[in-house]
């Protein structure tokens, strides 16, 4: 998997952001083992900023650092996934509804473009779909003007994102998911807060219905 080379400025944050994005988009899967030295080589940086980024990810329970310095993406139980679903519905609905009130007119075209990119990747490029799905949701939430809320949501996405890709995006017909996303967009464009919250809830619940049984096994 390709990693972007990083400049000297704010190395730790850039390493952290890239690693979290790769976990969310399932480029690094739950249970997969990586090493500190391997990551440093891929990012073309020293060990220290990678180590600091990993400590931050570990504090958020996104990864587990073993005693032999091997690192793996944390795994969730079915119970933890159910809790994550409840939190996501509450927090992401809040962000989406706040964004309806605060978004500029130019935001509609931006979000619609991401929706089209998602639609074009359905059935053909699941990792591109997953990436655009993440960008679509966070493009909407970014207009909530609530950095702390987005940070908390981002942490939850890093925990559940790989499972969404592994169990939902790759293994089910995405027609219903795209219907939910279309309605989310319509709610966003029309500032219809009830519609965007309802479509978001149905999208998250449908994915969870596929993911949770796989974790129970």
C-alpha positions as MATLAB code, in Angstrom:
seq = 'XXXXXXXXXXXXXXXXXXXXXXXXXXXXXXXXXXXXXXXXXXXXXXXXXXXXXXXXXXXXXXXXXXXXXXXXXXXXXXXXXXXXXXXXXXXXXXXXXXXXXXXXXXXXXXXXXXXXXXXXXXXXXXXXXXXXXXXXXXXXXXXXXXXXXXXXXXXXXXXXXXXXXXXXXXXXXXXXXXXXXXXXXXXXXXXXXXXXXXXXXXXXXXXXXXXXXXXXX';
ca = [
       0.000    0.000    0.000;
       1.494    3.398   -0.973;
       2.421    5.894    1.735;
       2.990    9.585    1.074;
       6.366   11.009    2.006;
       6.083   13.559    4.796;
       7.904   16.866    5.319;
       9.580   17.779    8.598;
       6.725   20.043    9.741;
       4.385   18.534   12.332;
       5.607   15.044   11.538;
       3.796   13.335   14.378;
       0.427   14.788   13.384;
       0.894   13.943    9.722;
       1.919   10.374   10.508;
      -1.044   10.071   12.874;
      -3.489   11.434   10.288;
      -2.245    9.113    7.546;
      -2.242    6.043    9.757;
      -5.745    6.740   11.039;
      -6.991    7.324    7.487;
      -5.488    4.017    6.360;
      -7.139    2.194    9.247;
     -10.522    3.840    8.547;
     -10.308    2.936    4.841;
      -9.263   -0.654    5.685;
      -5.821   -0.441    4.110;
      -4.710   -1.841    7.473;
      -7.171   -4.440    8.791;
      -8.134   -5.502   12.344;
      -5.626   -8.005   13.677;
      -3.046   -7.157   10.996;
       0.457   -6.730   12.419;
       2.787   -3.889   11.461;
       6.124   -2.766   12.924;
       7.517    0.574   13.999;
      10.555    0.299   11.748;
       8.506   -0.730    8.720;
       6.191    2.268    9.156;
       9.134    4.652    9.540;
      10.611    3.355    6.287;
       7.300    3.680    4.432;
       6.834    7.265    5.634;
      10.542    8.079    5.093;
      10.820    9.555    8.594;
      12.691    8.707   11.797;
      11.297    6.373   14.419;
      10.301    9.123   16.874;
       7.319   10.750   15.051;
       5.987    7.293   14.183;
       6.348    6.158   17.805;
       4.535    9.292   19.047;
       1.696    8.826   16.523;
       1.356    5.195   17.588;
       1.180    6.165   21.255;
      -1.695    8.506   20.400;
      -3.500    5.772   18.456;
      -2.946    3.338   21.309;
      -4.398    5.812   23.834;
      -7.552    5.891   21.670;
      -7.602    2.062   21.632;
      -7.311    2.085   17.850;
      -4.155   -0.049   17.921;
      -2.433   -2.398   20.353;
       1.338   -2.241   20.856;
       2.726   -5.602   21.943;
       5.764   -6.140   24.146;
       7.874   -7.192   21.148;
       7.188   -3.816   19.466;
       4.773   -5.364   16.956;
       1.669   -3.260   16.407;
      -1.767   -4.480   15.374;
      -5.073   -2.792   14.724;
      -7.401   -3.335   17.668;
     -10.280   -5.760   17.273;
     -13.841   -5.133   18.454;
     -16.349   -7.470   20.030;
     -19.998   -7.532   18.969;
     -20.926   -5.707   22.182;
     -18.362   -2.970   21.513;
     -19.646   -2.606   17.948;
     -23.209   -2.194   19.225;
     -22.037    0.525   21.605;
     -20.096    2.225   18.795;
     -23.250    2.172   16.645;
     -25.320    3.905   19.338;
     -22.655    6.569   19.818;
     -22.216    7.099   16.095;
     -25.931    7.599   15.520;
     -26.112   10.180   18.277;
     -22.911   12.087   17.498;
     -23.020   11.949   13.709;
     -26.680   13.001   13.652;
     -25.722   15.994   15.788;
     -22.899   16.905   13.410;
     -25.036   16.442   10.292;
     -27.899   18.534   11.639;
     -25.582   21.314   12.800;
     -24.067   21.325    9.315;
     -27.489   21.830    7.718;
     -27.792   25.121    9.600;
     -24.236   26.297    9.018;
     -23.185   25.138    5.568;
     -22.464   27.694    2.799;
     -24.190   27.303   -0.560;
     -20.919   26.090   -2.134;
     -20.947   23.020    0.138;
     -23.813   21.427   -1.797;
     -21.775   21.031   -4.982;
     -18.799   19.642   -3.044;
     -20.869   16.978   -1.288;
     -22.768   16.095   -4.463;
     -19.467   15.527   -6.278;
     -18.397   13.036   -3.592;
     -21.783   11.299   -3.825;
     -21.273   10.845   -7.575;
     -17.790    9.456   -7.016;
     -19.235    6.939   -4.546;
     -21.920    5.935   -7.022;
     -19.362    5.422   -9.796;
     -17.300    3.068   -7.637;
     -20.177    0.794   -6.514;
     -19.591   -2.827   -7.466;
     -16.255   -2.131   -9.111;
     -13.810   -0.567   -6.671;
     -14.740   -1.286   -3.042;
     -11.723    0.469   -1.530;
     -12.428    3.595   -3.572;
     -16.064    3.395   -2.450;
     -14.934    3.135    1.176;
     -12.615    6.132    0.789;
     -15.299    8.251   -0.872;
     -17.874    7.148    1.696;
     -15.592    8.463    4.447;
     -14.982   11.709    2.555;
     -18.729   12.146    1.924;
     -19.668   11.806    5.596;
     -16.858   14.008    6.888;
     -17.466   16.631    4.193;
     -20.970   17.019    5.622;
     -19.812   16.957    9.239;
     -17.035   19.490    8.573;
     -19.627   22.281    8.349;
     -20.818   21.642   11.909;
     -18.137   24.069   13.162;
     -17.355   21.706   16.031;
     -13.736   20.439   15.919;
     -14.048   18.457   19.146;
     -17.154   16.660   17.896;
     -15.369   15.757   14.660;
     -12.366   14.484   16.596;
     -14.568   12.145   18.638;
     -16.391   10.943   15.517;
     -13.060   10.359   13.793;
     -11.913    8.149   16.662;
     -15.058    6.037   16.356;
     -14.622    5.729   12.601;
     -11.073    4.453   13.110;
     -12.462    1.697   15.337;
     -15.292    0.593   13.040;
     -14.119    1.576    9.529;
     -12.173   -1.612    8.757;
     -15.213   -3.727    9.668;
     -17.478   -1.618    7.479;
     -15.178   -2.381    4.552;
     -14.556   -6.042    5.381;
     -18.105   -7.109    6.224;
     -20.448   -4.526    4.683;
     -18.867   -2.875    1.643;
     -17.333   -6.027    0.167;
     -20.131   -8.464    1.006;
     -23.461   -6.759    0.362;
     -25.413   -4.976   -2.331;
     -24.746   -1.279   -1.814;
     -27.974   -0.138   -3.444;
     -29.664    0.517   -0.101;
     -26.579    2.290    1.246;
     -26.545    4.577   -1.795;
     -30.259    5.303   -1.309;
     -29.473    6.403    2.263;
     -26.587    8.539    1.049;
     -28.769   10.141   -1.608;
     -31.313   11.062    1.062;
     -28.555   12.363    3.318;
     -27.452   14.612    0.479;
     -31.006   15.809   -0.130;
     -31.445   16.604    3.556;
     -28.140   18.469    3.521;
     -28.976   20.414    0.355;
     -32.494   21.315    1.539;
     -31.463   21.926    5.159;
     -33.993   19.245    6.121;
     -32.538   18.058    9.417;
     -35.020   15.262   10.119;
     -34.323   13.677    6.727;
     -30.542   13.748    7.043;
     -30.656   12.266   10.557;
     -33.081    9.501    9.561;
     -31.117    8.555    6.436;
     -27.874    8.532    8.418;
     -29.379    6.286   11.098;
     -30.673    3.806    8.517;
     -27.281    3.741    6.767;
     -25.407    2.978    9.994;
     -27.925    0.412   11.213;
     -27.919   -1.474    7.897;
     -24.127   -1.816    7.978;
     -24.210   -2.891   11.619;
     -26.748   -5.636   10.817;
     -24.086   -7.245    8.628;
     -21.060   -6.535   10.826;
     -22.310   -7.553   14.287;
     -23.216  -11.190   13.398;
     -19.728  -11.669   11.936;
     -18.203  -10.518   15.242;
     -20.446  -12.821   17.262;
     -18.960  -15.780   15.386;
];
